[in-house]
């Protein structure tokens, strides 16, 4: 089976603008387009399902979904209703990708969802989509018709969430950076969870998050993507993520100041770059696919050799659409892959 490729597109602008952009993503040959679901991040991001519904009306092939939603800012039942409606609107092309909601949780004054929260949400969605009766508030509900083919994809970074995703999800969105050795570690944890549940390879789709910057000036690309690598430094398992790549985990200085609204979504990217100057070039190069198109293609080939099913590409942008990345991937990188996989047009 050929590797599939998707694109992360923020919920900026009007839904009609997203609809037109989704048509461009489809015409460029990508297989799926997911949009982040953090309501009113910095007062700018808008409702993801309004944008996805508009995209569904203007496309015919690509799969669509939140990338990612969470069980906190929307009750799982509300999410089930929204994603089922998107599946209806798109003719069966909806994906439900869900994570712990770190950036969404702090907006509403909560902590990210726990393993138990994620497990309960997935169980509820499984019951609802299967057409089984689910109990909520003392009442039984069931959806007609059922949505047995609507995939539930769990985002995971740490070993416990990776293993849990292997046990309960239809797919796992692996977010550990782009170092092949670190991705191999993530796959080991995923497979341990699959083994616990007696699941076969075909039962769990493996999707890798790859942050990328294609630029002939490698030094400029490293400088631009430094805050993205810094984001991994702050993860509770950063020592493993970087250690598996042979890198000492960078440590933020005492005078580090968090950009607004947070490092990963900084409104002022230049300020984010200044605040993350402590991250050495080697850490950026290990965790991000960057540099000339040939270098990014080489990294992609190495990742594709690790038995993954898809790559979800993203750039550093929060407040702009990934125009440059989309165009350069389609024209200069994907046609260079060893398996001959150029986006299907």
Secondary structure as GFF3:
##gff-version 3
##sequence-region A 1 345
A	DSSP	beta_strand	4	8	.	.	.	ID=ss1
A	DSSP	alpha_helix	15	27	.	.	.	ID=ss2
A	DSSP	beta_strand	32	35	.	.	.	ID=ss3
A	DSSP	three_ten_helix	41	43	.	.	.	ID=ss4
A	DSSP	alpha_helix	48	57	.	.	.	ID=ss5
A	DSSP	beta_strand	63	70	.	.	.	ID=ss6
A	DSSP	alpha_helix	76	90	.	.	.	ID=ss7
A	DSSP	beta_strand	94	99	.	.	.	ID=ss8
A	DSSP	alpha_helix	102	107	.	.	.	ID=ss9
A	DSSP	alpha_helix	115	130	.	.	.	ID=ss10
A	DSSP	beta_strand	134	136	.	.	.	ID=ss11
A	DSSP	beta_strand	139	141	.	.	.	ID=ss12
A	DSSP	beta_strand	151	156	.	.	.	ID=ss13
A	DSSP	alpha_helix	159	168	.	.	.	ID=ss14
A	DSSP	beta_strand	171	174	.	.	.	ID=ss15
A	DSSP	alpha_helix	180	196	.	.	.	ID=ss16
A	DSSP	three_ten_helix	201	203	.	.	.	ID=ss17
A	DSSP	beta_strand	205	214	.	.	.	ID=ss18
A	DSSP	alpha_helix	218	233	.	.	.	ID=ss19
A	DSSP	alpha_helix	238	243	.	.	.	ID=ss20
A	DSSP	three_ten_helix	263	265	.	.	.	ID=ss21
A	DSSP	alpha_helix	269	275	.	.	.	ID=ss22
A	DSSP	alpha_helix	281	287	.	.	.	ID=ss23
A	DSSP	beta_strand	289	291	.	.	.	ID=ss24
A	DSSP	alpha_helix	293	304	.	.	.	ID=ss25
A	DSSP	beta_strand	310	314	.	.	.	ID=ss26
A	DSSP	alpha_helix	323	328	.	.	.	ID=ss27
A	DSSP	pi_helix	329	333	.	.	.	ID=ss28
A	DSSP	three_ten_helix	334	336	.	.	.	ID=ss29
###
